[in-house]
């Protein structure tokens, strides 16, 4: 499983946003958010480009105006029965506006379309807001991966969602 670094927003009234499938043309905007959100363990540009191009993944972006303000990714090979939420990132100025909820709905919907009856993720133990977002969407804790996030030496909480496959 790849890591979910849950910088997702939740709550209040949402601004006018548009959700769409991510494209390779979004790579610069996604990488800017990636580096700003996860400075200690940001994915490389090459890894993110490979994720966007993979037939086994679904990535979406959220736009506010002409700006990409959030993105999220799911790995769920069609027919595998399982998926992994890879990452969710929301620009700090757009958090707590319901964008995290929109992203979770998009990813869980995509997982179901691909036949996944279980979706897994890891969330940093020091990110209770993200863990609560996942809990609100039906994820439950199933374990801990000690020292998972490096170089910060932070544990990962492993969570699972069970849907209708």
C-alpha positions, 0 to 999 in steps of 0.5 A, a space after each residue: 500500500 502506498 501512503 495516504 497523507 490526508 491533508 483533506 478538508 472537511 466541514 462548512 460551506 464549499 466555494 464554487 469548485 469543479 472536480 475532474 479527472 487529473 491529466 498529465 497537464 496537471 502535473 506541475 500544479 499537483 507537484 506544487 501542492 505535493 511539495 507544499 503539503 508533504 515537505 518531508 516525504 513528497 513523491 517525486 515528479 516521475 513517480 507522480 507522472 507514473 501514477 497519473 498515467 497508470 491504468 490501475 489508478 484514478 486521480 482527480 483534481 479540484 479546481 477553484 477558478 483556474 487553480 488546482 486546489 486539491 488532488 487525490 488518488 486511488 489505486 484499484 486495478 479493475 477486478 482486484 476487489 481491493 483498492 488503496 487510497 494513495 494520497 489526498 492533498 488540499 491547499 491550506 487556504 481551501 481546507 475545512 470547506 468540504 473538499 476532502 469530503 468531495 474527494 473521498 466520495 469521488 475515490 470511493 465511487 471510483 473504487 466501487 466502479 472498479 469492483 473494490 469491496 475493500 479500500 485501505 489507506 494509511 494516515 499519519 498518527 499525528 493527523 487526527 483531522 484526516 483520520 476523522 474525515 476517513 472515519 466519517 466515510 466509514 473507514 475503521 482502524 485495523 492496525 498501526 505501522 510503526 515509524 512508517 513516515 520517514 524522515 519524521 519517524 511518525 507511525 501510520 494508522 492503517 484503515 479499511 473501508 468495506 463497501 458493496 463490491 
